[in-house]
Amino acid sequence: MNSTLLLRRCFCCASTAPSSSSLSIKKKPLVFLGSPQVSAKVLDALFNASQSSDSFFEVGYFKFTIAAIVTQPPARQNRGRKVMPSAVAQYALDRGFSNDLIFTPERASELMMTEKLALAKYEWFLANLRALEPELCITAAYGNILSTKFLNIPKQGWYVNLVQRVSTVNIHPSLLPLYRGAAPVQRALQDGVKETGVSLAFTVRALDAGPVLASQRTDVDIDIKAPDLLDFLFDLGVSAVNFFLASKSRSKLLLHELPSILDGTARINAQPQDDSKATLAPKITPEESWLSFDQEAIILHNKVRAFAGWPGTRARVQIVDAANAEENILDLKIITTKVLEVQLPGKKAVNAAAFWNGLRGQKLKIVADKGAAISQV
């Protein structure tokens, strides 16, 4: 293990100590875990709060600092397939955060470790985190399972039973115990819910099953799409509209609850989840993106807005030119439903009228389950 790096990281953390004007205040080191753009917004709020002079963020004689960031490794993105850092990593670098303090472990669970090299790298990652002596870890759409060894690192934790220690807080975009899993927003929209929310919960080894510290409810617009709702819920989860007005608005999410988490009193208010009411939100697969037009319109509408962004929704159609006796199969991407927008491969999205005019007298057959045609227009 590189002891020089460990010392360097310890001193980097220590270098965030307050100025001489506030020598009585010691900053508590936090570790943030997240990957996509919505996570970057959470990190931005934490950075801003950690540098705020507002007394709202003082916990006795303590404030906090972001000591390290854990995110997904660089991956190939967009059409050029260029290897790019995660949105969180890129944001942190743009903000001037030390690259040495951005960790990108391939996996974050020893249950997945079978190769000695992978296990050694993961142990190195854990050793570096221990050296920073974090008070607390905060996760927001990180995308990896956290190991027991990881969960035992932060100092601010307690045992909820003989084996389960909680020391990490997660922003989860659902009203737990509803929609536990990888796709809570998408599955909620697919089900057509009229109300959802965001929960602040402690992390345990079971899937999104830790004690809930706070939650915030919100109505769901009938036309809102998953990317927009996800963005809104993470905004709500970190800032609860406006953290400077938190005590007035009675909002109780991350920036409002952070002082009580850091001084240890949050455990008093944390409520265990009722597992009997739990529902699951499994990861969405590309195979689910096909639409079946024998279903009711509201079901199709909900699926289109739930799967917006990725993987999108698709329909397979057959174009029949009776004059030339030609038949072509096309895959359409369905963008919206109430005002129908479709997109042909390699083309721009167009409304239904423009698409219909483009047929120029040809007939359109909708194919069910990529099999036999079921209807003709």
Protein Blocks (a to p, Z undefined) as FASTA:
>chain_A
ZZklmmmmmmmmmmmpccfklmmbccdddddddfblmlmmmmmmmmmmmmpcbfklpghj
accddfbdcddddddedjkopacddfklmmmmmnopafklpccdfbfcfklpmbfklmmm
mmmmmmmmmmnopabdcdehkopacdfklmmmpmbdcdfbfklccfbdcdddbddfehia
jklmlmmmmnopabdcdddddddfbehiaccfbdcdddddfkbcfklmmmmmmmmmmnno
pamlmmmnopacfklmmmmmmnopmmmmpccddfklpccdddddfklmpccfkbcfklmm
mmmmmmgoiebjadddddddfknopacddddddfblmlccdddehiacddfklmmmmnno
pacdddehhiacfbdZZ
